[in-house]
């Protein structure tokens, strides 16, 4: 049921608002974690659950969004999810201890998880079939820009106010989005037959996907399979996901209809959405760490560096949607997106410790353009063959796979950085020895410099050795992050031939069918 006139654009604004606040909250808390630790008396390990609880709840609820929409009515479910998210945000800001905050973050994640998939299915049905690319482009604004502006906004709020305000800012937006939803969004004309509640499917989904997400979020911190609980959760995750797949393929009224994956475009598009999530979240994760740890930028400065790239994505999203309407081949734009992303990582892999803000402008512009060229065509291709209730199911699956891809990306890159840094450190230390004349001469010069500032010989020698160690650490991590950028770039380059898996229409370009 497509809409027209002002109503169409009010609905668009409503769902973009909802998806933006949901995705901003995936990353906004990261910069406030130290303040939370001090304020709530929590350890680093405990405060990490503030992030983990939200993401776990998200990834569990997202694939069930289609079923829940059919069960409660799409408008009511969407409005109810915004209310749940907004109320949970209020109680997150009022939390008096760390586990109270973790509990409300989980509830907030349950409300937020519904906003992504439901927002996308609402937009797809609000626009006409010919405007499917534009609809997905507008949805992509929130998906791509949200996680990028989160740390900037969080840094500004934390610096100028206090950590509870990163949750309180959701309140006015949530209230406006709820009122607009109840006033303008309508239930679809087609209704999915829900039947009884698929309790077994829900249980297997919660156990399987929830365990997998905890493994990905916590694995690197606890040295993966060196921790018993990671081994146990990995086994539980594998068993739960296998049981979930079997159950959903055999149940008469499944909570997640996996049979929609018979549509080849959706199946391939879902796989590519996983790849997109891998690249989006791993690059958003690794660049701020590099900029703040090695180059000394603050969270606010890092966010401002990322801003032009986000604006480039914002411009590209509707532009790519228009290009799809004009029959520009989606595969061609996807290939250009992968190449843009590769060039972004290639440029960053040449960074030095003297790199500054101007050095990152064009690489991040290429990243922003690449994300626009990837997200819109991939999402459009994935959903183009679906009709009626299958749209919500397809949107839920693609959004879940993007988030899982992001979790895999962050986990793998973090592990790679940890392991690779030891290799580089070992290699560098082979050339740093007090028996080496050049090293000894440099240490002597540094020692004399420290003594000139009032240190004793013993103090000056220790300070010189500490300074030398600091230089080794800096060079170690510089080399490591450069390798990490290269790995992500090569990964995207290797994905280009896989675009041939998409179904081709007669005449060559990928078929995007209206419905």
C-alpha positions as CSV (number, residue, x, y, z in Angstrom):
1,X,0.0,0.0,0.0
2,X,2.0,2.9,-1.3
3,X,1.4,6.4,0.0
4,X,1.6,9.8,-1.7
5,X,1.9,13.5,-0.9
6,X,2.8,14.9,2.5
7,X,1.7,11.7,4.3
8,X,4.5,9.7,2.5
9,X,7.2,12.1,3.7
10,X,5.9,12.3,7.3
11,X,6.0,8.5,7.4
12,X,9.5,8.6,6.0
13,X,10.6,11.1,8.7
14,X,9.0,9.0,11.4
15,X,10.7,5.7,10.5
16,X,14.1,7.4,9.9
17,X,13.9,9.1,13.3
18,X,13.1,5.7,14.9
19,X,16.0,3.9,13.2
20,X,18.5,6.7,13.8
21,X,17.9,6.8,17.6
22,X,18.1,3.0,17.7
23,X,21.4,2.8,15.8
24,X,23.0,5.9,17.5
25,X,22.5,4.0,20.8
26,X,24.6,1.1,19.6
27,X,27.7,3.3,19.8
28,X,26.8,6.4,21.8
29,X,27.6,4.7,25.1
30,X,31.2,3.7,24.2
31,X,32.8,7.0,25.0
32,X,30.8,7.3,28.3
33,X,31.9,3.9,29.7
34,X,34.8,5.4,31.8
35,X,32.4,7.9,33.4
36,X,29.9,5.2,34.1
37,X,32.6,3.1,35.8
38,X,33.5,5.9,38.2
39,X,29.9,6.9,38.8
40,X,28.4,3.5,39.4
41,X,31.5,1.8,41.0
42,X,31.8,-0.8,38.2
43,X,34.8,-2.6,36.8
44,X,35.7,-2.5,33.1
45,X,34.5,-6.1,32.7
46,X,31.1,-5.2,34.3
47,X,30.6,-2.0,32.4
48,X,31.2,-3.8,29.1
49,X,27.9,-5.6,29.6
50,X,26.2,-2.2,29.0
51,X,27.1,-2.6,25.4
52,X,26.7,-6.4,25.2
53,X,23.2,-6.5,26.7
54,X,21.9,-4.0,24.1
55,X,23.4,-5.8,21.1
56,X,22.3,-9.2,22.3
57,X,18.7,-8.0,22.7
58,X,18.8,-6.3,19.3
59,X,20.0,-9.4,17.4
60,X,17.4,-11.6,19.1
61,X,14.4,-9.4,18.4
62,X,15.2,-8.3,14.8
63,X,14.4,-11.6,13.0
64,X,11.1,-11.9,15.0
65,X,9.9,-8.4,13.9
66,X,7.8,-9.8,11.0
67,X,6.0,-12.3,13.2
68,X,5.5,-9.7,16.0
69,X,4.2,-7.2,13.5
70,X,1.6,-9.7,12.3
71,X,0.7,-10.7,15.8
72,X,0.0,-7.3,17.2
73,X,-0.5,-5.2,14.1
74,X,2.4,-3.3,12.5
75,X,1.4,0.2,13.6
76,X,0.7,-0.9,17.2
77,X,3.9,-3.0,17.4
78,X,6.0,-0.2,15.9
79,X,4.5,2.4,18.3
80,X,4.8,0.0,21.2
81,X,8.5,-0.6,20.4
82,X,9.3,3.1,20.3
83,X,7.5,3.5,23.7
84,X,9.5,0.6,25.2
85,X,12.7,2.0,23.8
86,X,12.0,5.5,25.2
87,X,10.8,4.4,28.6
88,X,13.9,2.1,28.9
89,X,16.1,5.1,28.0
90,X,14.6,7.1,30.8
91,X,15.3,4.3,33.3
92,X,18.9,3.8,31.9
93,X,19.6,7.4,32.8
94,X,18.1,6.9,36.3
95,X,20.1,3.7,37.0
96,X,21.8,3.6,40.4
97,X,24.0,0.6,39.9
98,X,25.7,-1.2,37.0
99,X,23.3,-4.2,36.8
100,X,20.2,-2.0,36.9
101,X,21.7,-0.2,33.9
102,X,22.5,-3.5,32.1
103,X,18.9,-4.7,32.7
104,X,17.4,-1.6,31.2
105,X,19.9,-1.6,28.3
106,X,18.6,-5.1,27.5
107,X,15.0,-3.9,27.6
108,X,16.0,-0.9,25.5
109,X,17.6,-3.2,23.0
110,X,14.4,-5.3,22.8
111,X,12.5,-2.2,21.9
112,X,15.2,-0.9,19.5
113,X,15.6,-4.2,17.6
114,X,12.1,-3.9,16.3
115,X,12.6,-0.4,15.0
116,X,15.1,-1.5,12.3
117,X,13.3,-4.3,10.5
118,X,9.8,-2.7,10.9
119,X,11.1,0.7,9.7
120,X,12.4,-0.9,6.6
121,X,9.3,-2.8,5.8
122,X,7.1,0.3,6.4
123,X,9.3,2.3,4.0
124,X,9.3,-0.4,1.3
125,X,5.5,-0.5,1.3
126,X,5.1,3.3,1.6
127,X,6.9,3.9,-1.7
128,X,5.8,2.6,-5.0
129,X,7.7,-0.4,-6.5
130,X,9.5,1.9,-8.9
131,X,10.8,3.9,-5.9
132,X,12.1,0.9,-4.0
133,X,15.7,2.0,-4.4
134,X,14.9,5.5,-3.1
135,X,13.0,3.9,-0.1
136,X,16.0,1.8,0.8
137,X,18.4,4.7,0.3
138,X,16.4,6.8,2.8
139,X,16.4,3.9,5.3
140,X,20.1,3.5,4.8
141,X,20.7,7.1,6.1
142,X,19.9,5.9,9.6
143,X,21.7,2.5,9.3
144,X,25.0,4.0,8.1
145,X,25.0,7.5,9.7
146,X,23.7,6.4,13.1
147,X,26.7,4.3,14.3
148,X,29.1,7.0,12.9
149,X,27.6,10.0,14.7
150,X,27.0,8.0,17.9
151,X,30.5,8.4,19.4
152,X,30.6,12.1,18.4
153,X,27.3,12.9,20.0
154,X,28.2,10.7,23.0
155,X,31.6,12.5,23.4
156,X,29.9,16.0,23.2
157,X,27.2,15.1,25.7
158,X,29.7,13.4,28.1
159,X,32.1,16.4,28.0
160,X,29.4,19.0,28.5
161,X,26.9,17.3,30.7
162,X,27.0,13.8,32.2
163,X,26.5,10.2,31.0
164,X,22.7,9.9,31.9
165,X,22.0,12.5,29.2
166,X,23.1,10.2,26.4
167,X,19.9,8.3,27.3
168,X,17.7,11.3,28.1
169,X,18.2,12.8,24.5
170,X,16.1,9.9,23.3
171,X,13.0,11.0,25.2
172,X,11.8,14.0,23.0
173,X,12.6,12.1,19.8
174,X,10.8,9.0,21.0
175,X,7.7,11.0,22.0
176,X,7.5,12.7,18.6
177,X,8.1,9.4,16.8
178,X,5.3,7.7,18.8
179,X,2.7,10.5,18.1
180,X,3.6,10.5,14.4
181,X,3.4,6.7,14.2
182,X,-0.1,6.6,15.7
183,X,-1.3,9.5,13.5
184,X,0.1,8.5,10.1
185,X,1.3,4.9,9.8
186,X,-1.3,2.4,8.8
187,X,-1.4,-1.4,9.0
188,X,-0.8,-3.2,5.6
189,X,-3.7,-4.4,3.6
190,X,-2.3,-8.0,3.5
191,X,-2.2,-9.9,6.7
192,X,0.1,-12.8,7.5
193,X,-1.6,-15.8,9.2
194,X,0.1,-16.1,12.5
195,X,-1.5,-19.2,14.1
196,X,-0.3,-20.3,17.5
197,X,2.9,-19.0,19.2
198,X,6.0,-20.8,18.1
199,X,7.5,-21.1,21.6
200,X,10.1,-23.7,20.5
201,X,11.3,-21.4,17.7
202,X,11.5,-18.4,20.0
203,X,13.5,-20.5,22.6
204,X,15.9,-21.8,20.1
205,X,16.4,-18.3,18.6
206,X,17.1,-16.7,22.0
207,X,19.4,-19.5,23.1
208,X,21.3,-19.8,19.7
209,X,21.6,-16.3,18.5
210,X,21.9,-14.8,22.0
211,X,24.8,-17.2,22.9
212,X,26.5,-16.5,19.6
213,X,26.4,-12.8,20.2
214,X,27.8,-13.1,23.7
215,X,30.7,-15.2,22.4
216,X,31.4,-12.6,19.7
217,X,31.1,-9.6,22.1
218,X,33.1,-11.2,25.0
219,X,35.4,-13.8,23.3
220,X,38.5,-11.6,22.6
221,X,38.3,-10.0,26.0
222,X,38.6,-13.5,27.7
223,X,41.1,-15.0,25.2
224,X,38.4,-17.0,23.4
225,X,38.5,-20.7,24.1
226,X,40.8,-20.3,27.0
227,X,37.7,-19.4,28.9
228,X,35.4,-22.3,29.8
229,X,32.2,-20.3,29.5
230,X,33.1,-19.3,25.9
231,X,33.5,-23.0,25.0
232,X,30.1,-23.8,26.6
233,X,28.3,-20.9,25.0
234,X,29.9,-21.8,21.6
235,X,28.5,-25.3,21.8
236,X,25.1,-24.0,23.0
237,X,25.1,-21.4,20.1
238,X,25.8,-24.1,17.5
239,X,23.1,-26.5,18.9
240,X,20.6,-23.7,19.3
241,X,21.0,-22.3,15.8
242,X,20.8,-25.8,14.2
243,X,17.7,-26.6,16.2
244,X,16.2,-23.2,15.3
245,X,16.8,-23.7,11.6
246,X,15.2,-27.2,11.7
247,X,12.3,-26.0,13.7
248,X,11.5,-23.0,11.5
249,X,11.7,-25.1,8.3
250,X,9.2,-27.6,9.6
251,X,6.8,-25.6,11.8
252,X,3.4,-24.7,10.3
253,X,3.5,-21.2,11.7
254,X,7.2,-20.4,12.3
255,X,8.2,-17.2,14.3
256,X,10.8,-16.6,11.5
257,X,9.8,-17.9,8.1
258,X,13.1,-19.1,6.7
259,X,11.3,-20.4,3.6
260,X,11.5,-16.8,2.2
261,X,15.2,-17.6,1.6
262,X,14.0,-19.7,-1.4
263,X,14.1,-16.4,-3.2
264,X,17.6,-16.4,-4.6
265,X,18.0,-12.6,-4.6
266,X,17.1,-12.6,-0.8
267,X,19.4,-15.4,0.0
268,X,22.4,-13.9,-1.9
269,X,21.5,-10.4,-0.7
270,X,21.4,-11.6,3.0
271,X,24.9,-13.0,2.6
272,X,26.1,-9.7,1.1
273,X,24.4,-7.8,3.9
274,X,26.5,-9.8,6.4
275,X,29.6,-8.7,4.4
276,X,28.4,-5.1,4.5
277,X,28.0,-5.3,8.3
278,X,31.4,-6.7,8.6
279,X,33.0,-3.8,6.7
280,X,30.8,-1.1,8.2
281,X,31.2,-1.9,11.8
282,X,34.9,-3.1,11.7
283,X,36.0,0.1,10.0
284,X,33.9,2.3,12.3
285,X,35.5,0.4,15.2
286,X,39.1,0.4,14.1
287,X,39.5,4.0,12.9
288,X,38.5,5.7,16.1
289,X,40.8,3.4,18.1
290,X,43.7,4.2,15.8
291,X,43.0,8.0,15.9
292,X,42.6,8.2,19.6
293,X,45.1,5.7,20.8
294,X,48.0,6.5,18.5
295,X,47.4,10.0,17.2
296,X,46.0,11.5,20.4
297,X,42.6,12.8,19.1
298,X,39.7,13.1,21.5
299,X,36.4,11.4,21.0
300,X,34.9,14.6,19.8
301,X,37.7,15.4,17.4
302,X,37.5,11.8,16.0
303,X,33.8,12.2,15.5
304,X,34.3,15.5,13.6
305,X,36.9,13.7,11.3
306,X,34.3,11.0,10.5
307,X,31.5,13.6,9.9
308,X,32.4,14.5,6.2
309,X,32.3,10.8,5.3
310,X,28.9,10.4,6.9
311,X,27.6,13.4,5.0
312,X,29.0,11.8,1.8
313,X,27.0,8.7,2.6
314,X,23.9,10.8,3.3
315,X,24.2,12.4,-0.1
316,X,24.8,9.1,-1.8
317,X,21.9,7.1,-0.4
318,X,19.0,8.9,-2.2
319,X,21.3,9.5,-5.2
320,X,21.9,5.8,-5.6
321,X,18.2,5.2,-5.2
322,X,17.5,7.5,-8.1
323,X,20.1,5.7,-10.2
324,X,18.4,2.4,-9.6
325,X,15.1,3.9,-10.8
326,X,17.0,4.9,-14.0
327,X,18.0,1.2,-14.5
328,X,21.7,1.7,-13.7
329,X,22.8,-1.9,-13.0
330,X,23.0,-2.7,-9.3
331,X,26.0,-5.0,-9.8
332,X,28.0,-2.2,-11.4
333,X,27.3,0.1,-8.4
334,X,28.1,-2.7,-5.9
335,X,31.4,-3.3,-7.7
336,X,32.2,0.5,-7.5
337,X,31.3,0.5,-3.8
338,X,33.7,-2.4,-3.1
339,X,36.4,-0.6,-5.0
340,X,35.7,2.7,-3.1
341,X,36.0,0.8,0.2
342,X,39.2,-0.9,-0.9
343,X,40.7,2.5,-1.9
344,X,39.7,4.0,1.5
345,X,41.5,1.2,3.4
346,X,44.5,1.5,0.9
347,X,44.9,5.2,1.7
348,X,44.6,4.7,5.4
349,X,47.2,1.8,5.3
350,X,49.8,4.5,4.4
351,X,49.1,6.6,7.5
352,X,52.0,7.7,9.8
353,X,52.2,9.0,13.4
354,X,52.3,12.5,11.9
355,X,49.0,12.0,10.0
356,X,46.5,14.7,10.8
357,X,42.9,15.6,10.0
358,X,43.4,16.7,6.3
359,X,45.1,13.3,5.6
360,X,41.9,11.5,6.5
361,X,39.4,13.7,4.6
362,X,39.5,11.9,1.2
363,X,39.9,8.4,2.5
364,X,36.7,8.8,4.6
365,X,34.9,10.4,1.7
366,X,35.7,7.3,-0.4
367,X,34.3,5.2,2.5
368,X,31.1,7.2,2.6
369,X,30.6,7.0,-1.1
370,X,31.3,3.3,-1.1
371,X,28.8,2.6,1.7
372,X,26.1,4.4,-0.3
373,X,27.0,2.4,-3.4
374,X,26.8,-0.9,-1.4
375,X,23.9,-0.5,1.0
376,X,21.1,0.7,-1.3
377,X,21.6,-1.7,-4.3
378,X,22.2,-4.7,-2.0
379,X,19.1,-4.0,0.1
380,X,17.0,-3.3,-3.0
381,X,18.1,-6.5,-4.7
382,X,17.5,-8.6,-1.5
383,X,13.9,-7.4,-1.1
384,X,12.9,-6.9,-4.7
385,X,11.4,-10.3,-5.2
386,X,9.3,-10.4,-2.0
387,X,5.6,-9.6,-1.7
388,X,3.2,-8.9,1.2
389,X,4.1,-10.4,4.6
390,X,7.4,-11.8,3.2
391,X,8.8,-8.2,3.1
392,X,8.9,-8.0,6.9
393,X,10.4,-11.4,7.2
394,X,13.1,-10.6,4.6
395,X,13.8,-7.2,6.2
396,X,14.2,-8.9,9.6
397,X,16.7,-11.5,8.2
398,X,18.8,-8.9,6.4
399,X,19.0,-6.6,9.4
400,X,20.0,-9.5,11.7
401,X,22.7,-10.6,9.3
402,X,24.1,-7.1,9.1
403,X,24.3,-6.9,12.8
404,X,25.9,-10.4,13.1
405,X,28.3,-9.4,10.3
406,X,29.3,-6.3,12.4
407,X,29.8,-8.4,15.5
408,X,32.0,-10.9,13.6
409,X,33.9,-8.0,12.0
410,X,34.7,-6.3,15.3
411,X,35.6,-9.6,17.0
412,X,37.9,-10.8,14.2
413,X,39.6,-7.4,13.8
414,X,40.1,-7.0,17.5
415,X,41.6,-10.5,17.7
416,X,43.8,-9.8,14.6
417,X,45.1,-6.6,16.1
418,X,46.0,-8.4,19.4
419,X,47.8,-11.3,17.7
420,X,49.5,-9.2,15.0
421,X,50.8,-6.6,17.5
422,X,52.8,-9.4,19.2
423,X,54.3,-10.4,15.9
424,X,55.4,-6.8,15.1
425,X,56.7,-6.2,18.6
426,X,58.9,-9.3,18.4
427,X,60.2,-8.2,15.0
428,X,61.0,-4.6,16.2
429,X,62.7,-5.8,19.4
430,X,65.2,-7.7,17.4
431,X,66.6,-4.3,16.4
432,X,66.4,-2.7,19.8
433,X,69.2,-3.9,22.0
434,X,71.5,-2.0,24.4
435,X,74.4,-3.8,22.7
436,X,73.6,-2.2,19.4
437,X,75.8,0.9,19.0
438,X,73.0,3.0,17.4
439,X,70.5,2.2,20.1
440,X,73.1,2.8,22.8
441,X,74.0,6.2,21.3
442,X,70.3,7.2,21.2
443,X,69.8,6.0,24.8
444,X,72.8,8.0,26.0
445,X,71.5,11.1,24.2
446,X,68.1,10.7,25.8
447,X,69.7,10.1,29.2
448,X,71.7,13.3,28.9
449,X,68.6,15.2,27.9
450,X,66.7,13.9,31.0
451,X,69.6,14.8,33.3
452,X,69.6,18.3,31.8
453,X,66.1,18.6,33.1
454,X,67.1,17.7,36.7
455,X,66.9,13.9,36.8
456,X,69.7,11.8,38.5
457,X,71.6,9.4,36.3
458,X,69.6,6.4,37.5
459,X,66.3,8.3,37.0
460,X,67.3,9.6,33.6
461,X,68.3,6.1,32.4
462,X,64.9,4.6,33.4
463,X,63.1,7.6,31.7
464,X,65.1,7.0,28.6
465,X,64.3,3.3,28.6
466,X,60.6,4.1,29.1
467,X,60.7,6.6,26.2
468,X,62.3,3.9,24.0
469,X,59.6,1.4,25.1
470,X,56.9,4.0,24.2
471,X,58.4,4.4,20.7
472,X,58.4,0.6,20.2
473,X,54.8,0.4,21.3
474,X,53.7,3.2,19.0
475,X,55.5,1.7,16.0
476,X,54.1,-1.7,16.9
477,X,50.5,-0.5,16.9
478,X,51.0,1.7,13.8
479,X,52.2,-1.3,11.8
480,X,49.4,-3.4,13.2
481,X,46.6,-1.0,12.4
482,X,48.0,-0.5,8.9
483,X,47.9,-4.3,8.4
484,X,44.3,-4.3,9.7
485,X,43.2,-1.7,7.2
486,X,44.8,-3.7,4.4
487,X,43.1,-6.9,5.5
488,X,39.6,-5.3,5.4
489,X,40.4,-3.8,2.0
490,X,41.5,-7.1,0.5
491,X,38.4,-8.7,1.9
492,X,36.2,-6.2,0.1
493,X,38.2,-6.6,-3.1
494,X,37.7,-10.4,-3.0
495,X,33.9,-9.9,-2.7
496,X,33.6,-8.3,-6.2
497,X,33.5,-11.6,-8.2
498,X,30.8,-12.9,-5.8
499,X,28.4,-10.3,-7.3
500,X,27.9,-12.7,-10.2
501,X,25.8,-14.9,-7.8
502,X,22.9,-12.4,-8.1
503,X,20.2,-13.5,-10.6
504,X,20.5,-11.8,-13.9
505,X,17.5,-10.6,-15.9
506,X,17.3,-11.1,-19.6
507,X,19.8,-8.8,-21.2
508,X,22.4,-8.7,-18.5
509,X,21.8,-6.5,-15.6
510,X,20.5,-7.8,-12.3
511,X,16.8,-8.3,-12.3
512,X,14.9,-6.1,-9.8
513,X,11.3,-7.0,-10.0
514,X,8.5,-4.8,-8.8
515,X,5.7,-6.2,-6.6
